[in-house]
C-alpha cells in the first residue's frame, strides 16, 4: 500500500472560474495573497457560490516541505517538516477512504471535526482532525484503499503560525 | 489455487509463510501492527499493510481489520499462522463470507473440533483411546466411589464448568476422594455456579507425543510421523523432537496410523496435529487436535522433506492430496529448540529490547527459523518466541552432537535469551537417555539447570 498518490490535489488551470470574478479580484485577491504569504500553506482555495479561487505558491522557493512526505508502507513514520509544522490526520483503520464534503484545501477545522470516514467491511469509522487549523494538503482520494495510520490530510496551525511567519517574511523581505 | 495471500501474523511464522508462498509462485502481502512496521517480515515482503496499533486485540486479533486488509490489498486468501485468529471458526466463516480462502480447516471443521470434550468423544467413537474417566457427571459420593473403583486411583476430580486446570483436585485413595468431593463441590459452585464434577485418571510421568496429519477435503490423509514435545516448562514446550525416544517402532506406527485414520473418519480436514499422552507402559491417550500449523512443524519437515505450509495452502485451495502414506519417508532424527527472549535467572521473565548482535549457526542439518536481525528491537507486546533452531542428524546422538555445536555458534546479544538453558539441557542425563517426562524441568527444578548454566558461564 505504499504507492498511493500522495498530495495529489485536483487543480488544473482550465477549471479556474473566470465569470463574475473580476469584480472581486480587487479586494479578494490581495487579501488572499497576504493570507497565503503569512501562512505556511502551499495552496489556498476559496469558494463562494459557483466560483472559486485557488492560489498556489512555489513550494520550492520557500518551505522545503517534503512533498509525498509519507514514508514507506506505514506512513506513520513521516517526520520532518510536516510533523514540526502541523499535525496530520491519520486513518483509524484499514479500508476505503471517503472524504467529507468539507475536506478541502484551506478549510478551517477544529480538533475532532470529521474529515471523512474509512469503510471497514461496510462499517464507517470516522477520520477526525487532530488539531485546530487549516487543511494544507489532502493526501488520499475518494475511494482510495488506505492502511491503519496512513496520513490523509495535513493540518496547519494557522493562528499560532501567523506571527512567526510574518517575522520570517519580514526578515526574508 | 489461491494466487495472493495475506499473511495475518508476525515474527518467524510470517517469514515462514512468506517463503512458502514465494516457493509456490504466489504473491504475498504481510499484514502487520504498528509495532511491527520495521519487522523482518515487512522488510522482506513485496507488499505490506498496517492493520492496527501494537495491541493485538486491535490488530492481529481483529477479524474485521484482517479481512478488510485482505480485500483492499487484493488478496484472495488469508493465512492466519498460529495463535491469534488461527483456530477461530467465526473468523474462518467471515473470511469465506467475503469470498476469501481461509488457509486452514473450513469453518465447519473448526467448529466441530472446537470443544475439547466434544473432540474427545468424536475421536473415541473412531477408536482412539482417551484418558479413562467417569461416565458422565457424579451423582453423589456413593456414585463417585463406585466410578473411582472402576477407573482406578490416583484420580483427578474435575469441575465440569472449569477449564485450564482450575478447580482440579488429586485423590490417591477413596478416603482422599471423599474429603475432596465436598471441597470441590463448594469451590465449583462458588467459582462457576455449577457444582457438577467428573473423574479422570491421573497419569503420572507421561510424555507428550503428537501426530502430524495432512488430510484433503476428499477423505485422503497421511501422517508425517510423531513429534515428542515432552521437554516443557510449566506446560510450555521448549524442545520438540522426532522420532520420540520413548516409544518403540511398533507403537510408533500404530499410534500414527490410528491417529490419521480416526481424524479422517471424524471428518477432520487440512493440516492438523493430534496430541496424546503416553505413559511409561507405552499406553497412549488422545487429548486434543490442534487445527493449525504448529510452531514445531519443521521437525516433521526435516524428517520427511515435505513443506507442510505449502501443503496446507494447497489443501485449503481444494486440491487433492495426491499421494499415499507410502510416499512419506521419514529419515533420521530432528530436534527443535525454541529460542525465547526470557531471563532464565529471573524466573524466565519475558524480555524486550534491542538485539545488538545476531549470528545464526550453520552447517549440515542446521535450520534457523527466525525474524531476528542485528539491530532488531524486540517489542514488549507479543510472546517471547524469537525463533527456532532445528537440527537434523542421521540419528539422535548425531542430532544432539550437532545441536551442541549449533547452540555454541548461535549468538544473540543485547537481550537475555534461553540459549544457555538449552545448552544445559543438552548436558542433562535424563534428556540424553531419552527417559524424561513432561515434568522433568519442573520437578528437577529450573534451579538445577540454572546451576549448570551458571557453571558454564563461569567456565
Interface residues (C-beta under 8 A of the other chain):
Chain A: X1 X2 X72 X73 X74 X75 X76 X77 X93 X94 X95 X96 X120 X121 X123 X145 X146 X147 X148 X149 X150
Chain B: X34 X37 X42 X47 X48 X49 X50 X51 X52 X53 X59 X64 X65 X67 X68 X69 X71 X72 X73 X98
